[in-house]
Amino acid sequence: MMKCPMLFSLYLRILNILCLFHAYPGVLEVGSCILDGNADAVEFCPHESFYNVLAASTYVLQEGDRPSRSGCIMLFDVDAEAGQLELIQKVETTGIFDIKWSPRLLQNPGCPLLAQADADGSVRIHSLQGSDSDGSKMHGSYDEYLRIWDVRSTSKPVNESSICLGGGVWRIKHHPSTPGLVLTACMHNGFAIVKFDGNQVQVVEQYNKHDSLAYGADWQRGDASVAGTKKSPVIATCSFYDRLLHVWTPESDVFV
C-alpha cells in the first residue's frame, strides 16, 4: 500500500477518472477500468454487508538481469444502479496467481477474509474491515470444451454433456442462487454464460469486449429480484495483457 496518504488519495482520483461509467439499467456496460498490471482474477465479496466490494488481482513479470514478479490487489465499490465503479483500496504485493474470499467469517466477526496465491509460493490472507449442485460436476479444458457429468457414479458417469466454447475454459463460476447457470472465462474467446439442464447445454450470452486473454470472472451477490421479477445479474470480468476490468450486465434475460 502507498505510504503517503496524500499521494494515495491523488492516485485514487486519477485512476477513477480513467474508469468509464455508463447508465444502468438499459445499457450493457456498468463500468470499466485499466488496472496497474496484467489482470488475472476478479472476485465479488460473498458476504451480505459487503456485496458491493469487488476484488481484482494482477501479475507483472519484470524482466532483465534481476527479474521479479510484482502484483497488487485492488478493491472497488460497485453500484450497478448508479453506474459506479470506484477504487477504494490498493495493496501492493508480489505477483498474484489467484484470489478467493472465505465463504465464512472465520475470525474477526464482521470482517471478510481474502486469500491470495502468489508467485512466491505463498498463500496470504487479507482482512476486509468495516458450489456444485444436484450431484453434478463440471470442468473446463484447453480443448475448449465445458463438460458436465453426474458424479454419483465416479467410475462411469451416469450422464455426461459438453459444449465447445471456442476458447480454453480457464474459469467456471456458478451463479450464487440460480442452479444450472454458470459464467465461464474462455481465454482467447472472451466470456460466456452457459445454462445446463440435464442433457441440454447452451450458451445464452457471450461477452467479447476484452482484447486479451479472458481469465477472471464473477457474479455479484445481492437481491436477485424486484417485485417478483429477477434483476439482470451484475458481472465482473478481467483480461490479462490489456489489464482491463469490466463490470457489465447481460443484454438478454439469462434466467429464462
Salt bridges, closest charged atoms under 4 A:
GLU29 OE1 - LYS209 NZ 3.90
GLU29 OE2 - HIS246 ND1 2.29
ASP36 OD2 - LYS90 NZ 2.57
GLU43 OE2 - LYS100 NZ 3.92
GLU43 OE2 - LYS173 NZ 2.57
GLU81 OE2 - LYS231 NZ 3.79
GLU92 OE2 - LYS90 NZ 3.47
ASP98 OD1 - ARG171 NH1 3.28
ASP118 OD2 - ARG124 NE 2.40
ASP120 OD2 - ARG124 NH2 3.34
ASP132 OD2 - LYS137 NZ 3.20
ASP132 OD1 - HIS174 NE2 2.85
ASP143 OD2 - ARG147 NH1 3.00
ASP150 OD2 - ARG152 NH2 2.29
ASP218 OD1 - LYS173 NZ 3.46
ASP218 OD2 - ARG221 NH1 3.15
